[in-house]
Amino acid sequence: MIFIDTETTGLDPLKCSIISIGCVVYENPSVRFYMEARPDPEALIEDGALSVNGFTRDYLASIGSAMYDMLAAFTEWYAENSKDYTVAGYNIDFDIAFIGQECIINSIRMIRIDRRIDLKYLFETSDIYKGGRRRLDDLITALGLGIERRPHNALNGALAEAEAYARLVEKRSLLPQSDLDVIFMREI
């Protein structure tokens, strides 16, 4: 199973662009992928998205990798590392919609997906969900992990999701403490 997270320039995959992809192989969390790319030239860049992910317009303009290069590297990494074509993540359909749209724009074959596991759904149907907000931070706080460090990083997001899945579903920790210290901070 591959946990996938993206950071984007907004919420609409038809108007906005991916700016980073992070992945981790659940069965071997030391196998990871992370890359950033300049947004598509025509992409809408929403200030609200930048305030969440911590990227700036100047930083986005300075990224050396083109979208095609990031997608080619990601799809190759995925093909080499996915054993059962199962993808997982928090609100995974959001990430898959963006990846699919970027693959269309850049004429790259979309990754094969046979199964999707949505951590958001698992949280909403779990005994630790008590109603109210349903963000990833709400889940990881309910699991006692704190909150994800800011600014967001797609690799840290994928790792946070994998750790949350292990604790929610398998009732165990997945990552070493050194990774947890980098990904999470205790709420103040």
N, C-alpha and C positions, 0 to 999 in steps of 0.2 A: 504494500500500500504506500502511495506517495502523498504526503501532505503538501499542499500547494497554497501559497499566499501571493497576492500581488499588491502593489501600490499603484494607484492610478491618478490621473489628473482630474477625475470627477466620477460621477455615478453612471453615466450613460455610455455603454460601449460603442454606440454608433457615432457619438460626438467627441468622446474623450479618448485617452490613450493610456496604455500601461507605461509605467516608468521603472518598475522593477519586478522581478519574479524571484521568489525564494521557495525552495523545496527541500524536503527531507524524506529519506526512506525510513518508514516506521520500524521495520524489522532490523535496520542497521543505521541508527541515527547519526553515525559519523559520516555517512554518505549524504552529501548536501550539494545544493546548487544555489548560487546567488549571482544575479547580474542586473545591471541598470542599463537603460537606453534612453537616448533623447526621445521625447514624445514626437509623434507624427506631426509634420509641419502644420497641418490643418486642424489639429486637435484643439478642442476647447480645454483651457486650463482654468479650473475653478479655484478661487481663493479658499473656499471652505475645505476642499480636498487637500490643498497645500498646508492648511493649518492643522489638519489631522496627521498627514504623513511627514511633515517637517521639511519637505523639499522646498526650495525657492526657485523662482523663475530663472535667476542667474545661474544657479547650480544646474538646473535642467538643460540650459543652453550650453553648459560647459561639458556635459557628458560626452565622452568620445565615441561610445558604441552606438551604432544605428539600430533601429528596431529590428531590421532583418537579421542582423548579427546576433542579437539577444535571442530572438525566436529560434534561429537555426541552432544555436548552442543549447538552448533549453530542450527543444524537441529531440535532439541527438542524445542529450543526457537522459531524458525521460525514457527513450527507447532502450537505452542500455541498462537502465536501473529498475524499470517497472517489470515485476514478475507476473502480476495478475491483472494489470490495467485497472486497478482500483485507485481512485483519487479521493482524497478527503480534505476537509478544511471547514472553516467556520463560514457559513453562507457560501458554500463552494460553487454554487451556480453563478454567483457574481464573478468569481475569478475565471471560471470556464467560459463565460460569455465574453469577457474581455480577451482571453487568449484566442478563442475562436475567431472573433472579429479581426484581431491583429493578424492572425494567420491568413485570413481571406485577403486583407489589404496587402500583405507582403508575399502572397503566392507561396505560402509554406503549408505543407500538409499538416492538418490538425492532429494532435496526439490521439491515440486510441484510448477510449474510456469504455470499459465494460460495466463498471459499478462506481457509484458516487456515495460517499458517506458524508452527511452534513452534520457537523458538530453542533450547529445551532439547533437543529431539530432534536438531536439527542439531549441537549441541555433542556429545551422546552418540555420534553416529555420525562425528564428525570425527577427523582424525589428531592433534589437540591434546588430545583427551580421553584421559587415562591411567588412568581408573578412579577409584574413590573418590567423593567428594561431587560433586553436580551442581547446585550453586546458581548463580545469576547471577554472584555474586562470584567463583566458581571459573572461570567462563568469562572474565570480563573481566580477571581476574588472569592467566590463561593467554595472553590476547591482549596483555599488557603494559600494561594501562590502570590498574592499581591496584585499588582497591575503591570501590564507590559510597559517597558521603558519607552519614553518619547525622545526623539522623534521615532516614528514607526520605521521598521526595517522589515522587508518581506521575508527574509530568512528567519529573523527572530519571530515573526508572526507564524510561520510554518512550524517552527520549533515549539512555540507556545501552544499551538493547536495540537501537536502530537503529544505533548506532555499532558494537556488537559484530557485528551482522549484516553491516554493510559490510565489516568487517575479516575476518570468518570466511568469508563467501561470495564477496565481490567483491575481497578483498585490497586494500582501500583505506580511507582515512579519510573519514568523512562530515561531521563537525562541525568548526567552527573551534576552535582551541586555547582560546579564551576560554570556550566551552561546556564543553570537556573539563576545564578547571581548576575549574569550578563543580561538575561532576558527580562527578568522581573525586578520590580522594586516594591518594597512594602508600602502600603498606603500610609499617608501622613495624617 
